[in-house]
Amino acid sequence: MLRSSRCLWSSFLNPVGLQGHTAPVRRILVRSDACFSLGSQKQAVGLLKPAIRNSIHDVVRRITGVRSIATAVSASLAPDQRSVHVQWAEGGQDTFPAVWLRDSCQCERCFHPATKSRTLLLANMDTSIAIKGVEVTPDNLVQLTWPDGHVSSFDADWLKFRSFKEEDLLKRRKHFRVQPLMWGSDLLKKLPTVDFGQVLTDDQALYDLLHNVASVGLVLVQNTPTSTGQCKRLAQRIAYVRKTNCGEDFTISTKVGASKDGRLGLHVDLPYYDQTPGIKAIHCIVQCQGDGGVSQFVDGFNVAREIKDIDPQAFQLLTTVLLDFSSIGERAYKFHITFRKPIIGINKYGEVDNISYNDQVRPYTLNIPVENVKPFYAALKLFNKTMYSPKYLVTYKMKAGDMVVFNNNRILTGCTGLHGVQSDQRHLEGVFMDWDEAFSRLRVLQQDLGITEYS
């Protein structure tokens, strides 16, 4: 299950006679939003000799392995001149609206190549614009002429990837994020594992770590130095630490004989934030002896799927009843944080995309009619019972030097009590990180390593 995929550029380039041209080819192949496209066509094509340029499509087919480079056979205007129909050599036709084409112009006047951002302002656009003329050039560019004489050129493959067909919209949505791989108690036998030292020094190892946290949701990092500050080192290797009411990091230090036995129910952390931190790293510096202090992990997405299958009414309550999660106290600062959200969050496509179960900060106020209270508690109890089922529960006692990194919007974690332990201390340290920065790092690594697909 551990992700490991490296594109060996020389092995791809040699068969088509592109030895010595790796650098210009890599400058042309721009990875953007999980797709290959030819960026800034005129500048890119100019880097290559004609023979090399003619081999580009074959090279990218070899590299991607998932889709071919599109070749435009012809392009024609709609009768009202407000859209373009492009016929493909591979078969089929796509229609592109004129207003979108004008807004998407990649020329130096309309697009800033250094910042990769639009310079054309909507205020200066005619949203009813028509196209004066269209042609397909020998370089596989769809070239448009506008009424004011402005010319826009689009690489055919760039257009094909941005097709408005329903199947292509679905494909882009699936490729926009790493797709989750759901699991149960059997994960322990195939838990993604990586070496801490390699993650700090090897970009491929870091990519594997991030990819597995995104897809599986949980990764074990081994051979971490048993000193404080290691979670911060990892976070800074990715981007930076997400500061919370805990500060930059937090410590869990439990002594046997204290008023609490150390047992912690399954939960996600900080659901009272509007933007709950997406990634959590926990480092075991000292572990207690005996049977206690065992970590528990559950895939909340899989639990939600089970509930949806066996009790749709309970699922409906858990996705629609909004709870006022809150936390009040003083740690890094004096705080009173609260946010309203359901136990199971779903996106606009109806897919589960976050879990907010936490008994410790679940509110005492319910914003529902009295007749819905008992059904809601029944649904909540079903969620609790399901997540503790041996079918879903993974247990692992961390050793000193272990670190777990997991998706805090998905993975519920807990810990067994400390009864019967033989030593007097258990010392863990942790940090939070944000998914925006982690996905940014993942995409940069993906481009730098030449990796073509998330899955």
Summary of the structure (lengths in Angstrom):
residues: 455
radius of gyration: 26.5
end to end distance: 10.9
largest distance: 83.1
contacts: 1391
relative contact order: 0.15
helix: 33%
strand: 26%
